[in-house]
């Protein structure tokens, strides 16, 4: 069984988040945006209710959420990215109900299940031409991968994922040889000529 990989190309990520918005299917778009920007496991995403994210008294989306992760039992607080706030604000105007699930099934008052969430995300991935199969877990990994690429300290990524060690996170992010090569080739120190001339031991033989 193939290991789930993050979506490495940011253009592909942008296409994925826009797919259901263009179709007018806001629930499915919000599902992808929330899963991508919170790095939560899909089991925790699907448990979210409007009470978690929406202030009914003031009629606005909250700036952060606090929840207890189902798998670890640990409480975590997550600041909501502007992309989540914008998507939820539009979606809330249609469906926000106290006590209601954000990702409610169209057939009942329950949340959609993991299988349906997987189908929603996989369908979008195939439709926008992402070669590797995109799953729920791909989005959780994509968050950490791009945080790492954007030079977020690895210790913070470890903390966000609640991993036991740096080694676990390194394996989890699926860092490839191409990723390592880009670091080797991209690091730039002072140019050779400039470094030589600034050195107290520099002697010109020209």
N, C-alpha and C positions, 0 to 999 in steps of 0.2 A: 504494500500500500504506500503510495507516494506521500511524502511529507508536504504538508501545507506550506505554501510559500507566500511571502508578502507581495503586494503589487509594487514593483520597483519603479515603474515609469509614472511620474506625476501627471503626465498628460492623460494616461489611462485612468488614473484615480479621478481626475476631473470629469472625464467622460462618464465614468461610472456613477458619480454623484448627480450628474445632470440627466441621466437617462430617463428616470421615472418622472422627473419634474417636467420634462418636455412632453410626456404622455399625460400629464395632469393627474398622476397617481401619487398624491402627496404622502400617504401613509408609507408607501414603499420607499419613496425618496428619503423621508425622515428616518426610516429604519437604517438605511445605508449611512446617512450623515451621522447619526447618533453612534452607531457601532464603530464607525471610522474614527471619530473625534474623541470618544471617551475611552477607547481601548478596553471596554468591558467585554466579558464573555457574553455570548449571545443569550445564555440563560438569564443573566442579569438585565440585559437590554429588554428582553421580552416581559420581564416582571414590572417594568416601570409603569407607573400610573400617572395621570395628569396631576395628581396631588404632589408627586415628586418634583415636577418641573414647572408648575403653573401656579401663580398667585391669583386666586379667584377674586379676592377682595379688590386688588388693584388692576386686575386683568392684564397681567404681563408675565412673560416667561422669566423665571428666576435666573440669577446669574451663576448659580452653582447648585449641585445636588449632593446629598449625603445618603449613602445606602450601605447595607451590610452585604458583602459578597456572598453568594450562595455557596460557592465551593470552599472558600477559605474561612468564612465566618468573620472576616475582618471588616471593620467599618472603614469606608473610604469617602473622601470628599473630592468632587470633581468640578472644576470651573468649566462652565459651558462656553465653548467657542462661539464666536459670532455666527458662524455657519449653522450651528445648532439652533441658536436663538432665532435667527431669521426663518429657518425652516419650520420650527415649532410654532412661531407666531402666526404664520400663514395657515398652518394645519389646525391650530387651536381655534381659529375663528369658525371652523366647520364642525369640529368634533369634541372639543374639550368639555368633559363632564366630570364632576367630582366623583372620585372613586373609580373612574373608568380607566381601562388600560389604554395606553397610547397606541399600541399596535393591536387593536381589537380586531377579532375575526369578523368578517362580513356576515357570518352565519350565526354568531352567538355573541354574548357579552364577554366571552373569554378572550384572552390574548391568542394570537396565532401561535402555532407550535414551532419547534425548531426545524421540522421538515419543511414547513411552508416558508419559513424565513430563509432557509437554504435555497429553496427554489427561486425565491425573489432575487436573491443576490447572484446566484449562478446565472439566471436568465439575463440579468443586466450585463454581467461580465461577457457572456457569449455575444450579446447583441452589439456591444461596442468593440468587439474584436480582440479582447484580451486572450492571448494564446493559452496561458495556463488556466486550469479550472479555478474559478473564484468561489470561495466558500465563506461561511460566517467567520471562521477563524482567520481567513486571509486578511480581513479588515482589522482585526486585533493586532496581527503581526505587522500590517502595513503602517499603523500608527508608530510603533516602536522603530521600525526600519527607517522611516523618514525623519523621526526625531534624531536618531543616530547620525543620519546623513547630514542633518542640519546642525551637527555639533552639540546637541544637548548632552550634558555629562551623563555617561553611562550609569553612574550611581543613581541618578534620578529615574532613569528608565527602569532599572532594577526595582526601585521603590514603587513605581507606578504599577508594575506587573506583579508586585508581591512575590518576586522570585527569591529563592533561597541563596543565590549567589550570582556573581558576575558571569561565571562560566555558563550557567543555565541560560541567562539572557543572551549571551553571545551565540549559543547554539539556536536559541529560539528565533532570533532575528534572521537567520539564514544568510549570514554574511558569506558572499561568494569570493572567488579569486579575483573576479573583475572588480569587486568593491575594494579589495585590498590593493590591487594594482593602481586603481584611481588615486588612492591615498599616496602610494609610493611616487607616482608621477605628478601628483598635484601639489605636494609640499614644496614650498619655495622659501629658501633662506636667502641671505644676502648673496648677490651675484659674485662670482669668483673674482672678477677684477676689482669690484668695490671692496670685497673682504680683504684682498691682498693689500690694497693701498691703505686701508685703515689699520692694518696690523703693525705694531711696533717692530716686528721682525721683517717687514716687507722691504725688499731691495730690488730695484729695477735693474734688469740686465739688458734693457732695450736701448 
